[in-house]
Amino acid sequence: MTNKTVDILLVEDDHRLAELTAEYFRQHELTVAVESRGDRAIARFRTERPRIVLLDLMLPGTDGLTICRELRNIFSGPILIFTARDSDIDQVIGLEAGADDYVAKPVDPMVLLARTRALLRRVEEGVTTPASGDIVVGGLRISDAAQEVWLDGSVVELTTQEFELLHLLAKNAGKILSREDIFQHLRGIDYDGLDRSIDGRISKLRRKLGDSATKPTRIKTVWGKGYLIVPDAWGESA
């Protein structure tokens, strides 16, 4: 397998938009390859070996969701869906197909650049999604398919609620998630400012994952903001 030749593979059939986007990224010192057809995307991916794939959904030949699923069998890096289809259900389907982020067109190039760089930083910090679909943060591995968690090769027994919270935090490792974020993702409701169930679940996760209750290093509380998983606090990947 050849080494990667570009930072970004942009799969987009709007030629003008693709070239403008690619040029903007190049001005910010990122290398870009552009592919306009969905049925050539996988072959182009194998040739270019990019660090990240930006993927439109509506493509000639093969649609973006199919490409996303196929990529997840061979690519552990980030996939960002970049499309005019901006309904909630499209976003859910895209994320369930294996995408790491979803950006609706039209989008300011600065925002797209920031989201792309954020995903690339996660890779640099050691947060990966292997071909199996597991989330790996150092020695922590989370299998969504098996609903199981391993730390340094040993199984960690979690309740369903604890698993869902850990999965959410690990998928966003290095990023602060507020209580509002967590409630919206896990319950689909707004945080009322009073419920402390998330705090209790965090405490149990820390205990089960060997983190300090008084000075946690793995799942940190950022006062006034929320919680985050610290990517480099989990040792080496198993």
Kinemage of the C-alpha trace (Angstrom):
@kinemage 1
@onewidth
@group {chain A} dominant
@subgroup {mainchain}
@vectorlist {calphas} color= white
{ca met a 1} P 0.000 0.000 0.000
{ca thr a 2} L 1.415 3.378 -0.946
{ca asn a 3} L 1.799 6.259 1.490
{ca lys a 4} L -0.771 9.018 1.419
{ca thr a 5} L -0.172 11.669 -1.190
{ca val a 6} L -2.727 14.281 -0.104
{ca asp a 7} L -4.302 15.605 3.080
{ca ile a 8} L -7.833 15.736 1.671
{ca leu a 9} L -9.836 13.820 -0.915
{ca leu a 10} L -12.816 15.985 -1.895
{ca val a 11} L -15.546 13.994 -3.666
{ca glu a 12} L -17.828 16.637 -5.201
{ca asp a 13} L -19.531 16.778 -8.612
{ca asp a 14} L -20.078 20.551 -8.651
{ca his a 15} L -16.854 21.419 -10.474
{ca arg a 16} L -16.831 25.118 -9.628
{ca leu a 17} L -17.556 24.531 -5.938
{ca ala a 18} L -14.977 21.749 -5.794
{ca glu a 19} L -12.229 23.874 -7.299
{ca leu a 20} L -13.029 26.905 -5.130
{ca thr a 21} L -13.047 24.735 -2.012
{ca ala a 22} L -9.838 22.959 -2.988
{ca glu a 23} L -8.102 26.259 -3.705
{ca tyr a 24} L -9.143 27.636 -0.326
{ca phe a 25} L -7.684 24.598 1.427
{ca arg a 26} L -4.476 24.878 -0.604
{ca gln a 27} L -4.125 28.502 0.450
{ca his a 28} L -4.080 27.182 4.017
{ca glu a 29} L -1.302 24.672 3.305
{ca leu a 30} L -3.418 21.564 2.862
{ca thr a 31} L -3.035 19.342 -0.198
{ca val a 32} L -6.243 18.329 -1.965
{ca ala a 33} L -7.319 15.863 -4.629
{ca val a 34} L -10.746 16.307 -6.247
{ca glu a 35} L -12.947 13.502 -7.589
{ca ser a 36} L -16.261 14.296 -9.307
{ca arg a 37} L -17.776 10.819 -9.696
{ca gly a 38} L -19.007 8.528 -6.967
{ca asp a 39} L -18.194 5.358 -8.910
{ca arg a 40} L -14.532 6.404 -9.031
{ca ala a 41} L -14.257 7.531 -5.405
{ca ile a 42} L -12.994 4.285 -3.854
{ca ala a 43} L -10.359 3.773 -6.544
{ca arg a 44} L -9.275 7.383 -6.163
{ca phe a 45} L -9.094 6.928 -2.400
{ca arg a 46} L -6.800 3.914 -2.817
{ca thr a 47} L -4.528 5.942 -5.100
{ca glu a 48} L -4.390 9.126 -3.036
{ca arg a 49} L -4.393 7.689 0.522
{ca pro a 50} L -5.784 10.915 2.054
{ca arg a 51} L -5.853 11.783 5.727
{ca ile a 52} L -9.504 12.846 5.505
{ca val a 53} L -12.349 12.437 2.986
{ca leu a 54} L -14.876 15.225 2.318
{ca leu a 55} L -17.848 13.589 0.667
{ca asp a 56} L -20.946 14.924 -1.089
{ca leu a 57} L -24.073 12.737 -0.900
{ca met a 58} L -25.573 13.358 -4.328
{ca leu a 59} L -22.990 12.055 -6.795
{ca pro a 60} L -23.120 10.473 -10.250
{ca gly a 61} L -22.415 6.756 -10.445
{ca thr a 62} L -22.534 5.869 -6.745
{ca asp a 63} L -24.194 7.871 -3.999
{ca gly a 64} L -22.247 9.283 -1.075
{ca leu a 65} L -23.829 7.085 1.608
{ca thr a 66} L -22.786 3.934 -0.244
{ca ile a 67} L -19.258 5.319 -0.608
{ca cys a 68} L -19.166 6.204 3.088
{ca arg a 69} L -20.099 2.663 4.098
{ca glu a 70} L -17.527 1.158 1.727
{ca leu a 71} L -14.820 3.503 2.991
{ca arg a 72} L -15.489 2.474 6.577
{ca asn a 73} L -14.433 -1.075 5.672
{ca ile a 74} L -10.970 0.101 4.596
{ca phe a 75} L -10.404 3.528 6.170
{ca ser a 76} L -10.011 4.403 9.848
{ca gly a 77} L -9.584 8.137 9.261
{ca pro a 78} L -12.211 10.886 9.383
{ca ile a 79} L -15.033 11.258 6.856
{ca leu a 80} L -16.901 14.566 6.654
{ca ile a 81} L -20.168 14.637 4.713
{ca phe a 82} L -20.539 17.938 2.872
{ca thr a 83} L -23.926 18.251 1.200
{ca ala a 84} L -26.972 20.364 0.342
{ca arg a 85} L -29.213 17.747 1.996
{ca asp a 86} L -29.562 19.270 5.447
{ca ser a 87} L -32.557 17.569 7.060
{ca asp a 88} L -32.119 15.957 10.488
{ca ile a 89} L -32.802 12.502 9.062
{ca asp a 90} L -30.111 12.956 6.395
{ca gln a 91} L -27.637 13.880 9.109
{ca val a 92} L -28.577 10.861 11.212
{ca ile a 93} L -28.306 8.502 8.225
{ca gly a 94} L -24.939 9.998 7.269
{ca leu a 95} L -23.511 9.624 10.766
{ca glu a 96} L -24.847 6.080 11.070
{ca ala a 97} L -23.197 5.234 7.741
{ca gly a 98} L -19.848 5.992 9.370
{ca ala a 99} L -19.290 9.725 8.883
{ca asp a 100} L -17.542 11.639 11.658
{ca asp a 101} L -19.159 14.992 10.913
{ca tyr a 102} L -21.855 16.505 8.694
{ca val a 103} L -21.811 20.007 7.174
{ca ala a 104} L -24.759 21.431 5.233
{ca lys a 105} L -24.198 23.570 2.129
{ca pro a 106} L -23.843 26.424 1.671
{ca val a 107} L -21.081 26.703 4.261
{ca asp a 108} L -18.504 29.412 4.855
{ca pro a 109} L -15.084 28.107 3.749
{ca met a 110} L -13.633 29.179 7.107
{ca val a 111} L -16.136 26.959 8.920
{ca leu a 112} L -15.442 24.002 6.632
{ca leu a 113} L -11.695 24.475 7.152
{ca ala a 114} L -12.150 24.613 10.929
{ca arg a 115} L -14.268 21.436 10.995
{ca thr a 116} L -11.733 19.660 8.774
{ca arg a 117} L -8.799 20.687 10.942
{ca ala a 118} L -10.669 19.609 14.082
{ca leu a 119} L -11.128 16.108 12.648
{ca leu a 120} L -7.479 15.953 11.609
{ca arg a 121} L -6.401 16.979 15.126
{ca arg a 122} L -8.357 14.044 16.536
{ca val a 123} L -6.308 11.707 14.343
{ca glu a 124} L -3.070 13.351 15.471
{ca glu a 125} L -4.153 13.001 19.117
{ca gly a 126} L -4.718 9.274 18.705
{ca val a 127} L -8.509 9.048 18.319
{ca thr a 128} L -9.296 6.585 15.537
{ca thr a 129} L -12.170 4.584 14.101
{ca pro a 130} L -10.733 1.302 12.782
{ca ala a 131} L -12.251 -0.603 9.879
{ca ser a 132} L -14.183 -2.618 12.477
{ca gly a 133} L -16.080 0.549 13.377
{ca asp a 134} L -14.681 0.527 16.935
{ca ile a 135} L -13.615 3.795 18.541
{ca val a 136} L -10.057 3.663 19.854
{ca val a 137} L -8.553 6.242 22.212
{ca gly a 138} L -5.155 4.983 23.302
{ca gly a 139} L -5.767 1.797 25.292
{ca leu a 140} L -9.543 2.338 25.346
{ca arg a 141} L -11.576 0.496 22.699
{ca ile a 142} L -15.332 0.820 22.285
{ca ser a 143} L -17.343 -1.494 20.046
{ca asp a 144} L -20.703 -0.053 19.059
{ca ala a 145} L -21.679 -3.292 17.283
{ca ala a 146} L -20.924 -5.507 20.310
{ca gln a 147} L -21.833 -2.842 22.886
{ca glu a 148} L -18.598 -3.654 24.710
{ca val a 149} L -15.683 -1.676 26.109
{ca trp a 150} L -12.084 -2.772 26.668
{ca leu a 151} L -9.367 -0.926 28.556
{ca asp a 152} L -5.826 -2.192 27.996
{ca gly a 153} L -7.307 -5.429 26.671
{ca ser a 154} L -9.622 -6.106 29.637
{ca val a 155} L -13.404 -5.940 29.370
{ca val a 156} L -15.064 -3.100 31.309
{ca glu a 157} L -18.593 -3.894 32.462
{ca leu a 158} L -20.909 -0.914 31.891
{ca thr a 159} L -24.634 -0.352 32.018
{ca thr a 160} L -26.366 0.670 28.800
{ca gln a 161} L -26.563 4.285 29.952
{ca glu a 162} L -22.889 4.349 30.926
{ca phe a 163} L -21.926 2.835 27.579
{ca glu a 164} L -23.928 5.435 25.650
{ca leu a 165} L -22.316 8.293 27.575
{ca leu a 166} L -18.790 6.911 27.179
{ca his a 167} L -19.373 6.280 23.467
{ca leu a 168} L -20.497 9.889 22.997
{ca leu a 169} L -17.542 11.324 24.910
{ca ala a 170} L -15.002 9.091 23.152
{ca lys a 171} L -16.380 9.871 19.701
{ca asn a 172} L -15.769 13.532 20.574
{ca ala a 173} L -12.478 12.974 22.419
{ca gly a 174} L -10.570 16.217 22.896
{ca lys a 175} L -13.773 18.258 22.615
{ca ile a 176} L -15.721 19.663 25.562
{ca leu a 177} L -19.334 18.466 25.651
{ca ser a 178} L -21.707 20.536 27.757
{ca arg a 179} L -24.542 18.998 29.736
{ca glu a 180} L -26.817 20.512 27.091
{ca asp a 181} L -24.903 18.649 24.357
{ca ile a 182} L -25.087 15.387 26.276
{ca phe a 183} L -28.804 15.653 27.035
{ca gln a 184} L -29.591 16.464 23.410
{ca his a 185} L -27.563 13.517 22.096
{ca leu a 186} L -28.646 10.920 24.645
{ca arg a 187} L -32.195 11.973 25.434
{ca gly a 188} L -33.219 14.311 22.641
{ca ile a 189} L -34.374 16.908 25.174
{ca asp a 190} L -33.088 20.223 26.481
{ca tyr a 191} L -31.162 20.292 29.750
{ca asp a 192} L -33.283 21.838 32.525
{ca gly a 193} L -30.316 23.081 34.547
{ca leu a 194} L -31.196 20.882 37.533
{ca asp a 195} L -30.823 17.229 36.530
{ca arg a 196} L -27.566 15.766 37.907
{ca ser a 197} L -27.909 12.244 36.476
{ca ile a 198} L -25.085 12.870 33.981
{ca asp a 199} L -22.740 13.858 36.826
{ca gly a 200} L -23.491 10.600 38.613
{ca arg a 201} L -22.892 8.595 35.463
{ca ile a 202} L -19.563 10.362 34.926
{ca ser a 203} L -18.495 9.433 38.476
{ca lys a 204} L -19.321 5.767 37.861
{ca leu a 205} L -17.442 5.782 34.549
{ca arg a 206} L -14.369 7.234 36.235
{ca arg a 207} L -14.439 4.527 38.902
{ca lys a 208} L -14.857 1.708 36.382
{ca leu a 209} L -12.173 3.112 34.059
{ca gly a 210} L -9.559 3.639 36.758
{ca asp a 211} L -9.748 7.422 36.788
{ca ser a 212} L -9.323 9.485 39.947
{ca ala a 213} L -12.507 10.723 41.566
{ca thr a 214} L -10.818 13.839 42.981
{ca lys a 215} L -8.227 14.623 40.292
{ca pro a 216} L -9.429 12.917 37.116
{ca thr a 217} L -7.073 12.859 34.144
{ca arg a 218} L -9.046 10.735 31.671
{ca ile a 219} L -12.563 12.187 31.892
{ca lys a 220} L -12.131 15.776 32.975
{ca thr a 221} L -14.676 18.252 34.257
{ca val a 222} L -14.201 21.684 32.707
{ca trp a 223} L -15.960 23.888 35.206
{ca gly a 224} L -18.773 25.931 33.739
{ca lys a 225} L -18.446 24.190 30.366
{ca gly a 226} L -18.846 20.422 30.600
{ca tyr a 227} L -16.846 17.222 30.242
{ca leu a 228} L -14.180 15.916 27.913
{ca ile a 229} L -12.134 12.819 27.348
{ca val a 230} L -8.411 13.599 27.234
{ca pro a 231} L -7.017 11.573 24.288
{ca asp a 232} L -3.431 11.208 25.530
{ca ala a 233} L -4.422 10.006 29.041
{ca trp a 234} L -5.342 6.435 28.029
{ca gly a 235} L -1.930 4.884 27.376
{ca glu a 236} L -0.965 3.124 24.163
{ca ser a 237} L -3.364 1.372 21.778
{ca ala a 238} L -3.675 -2.336 22.393
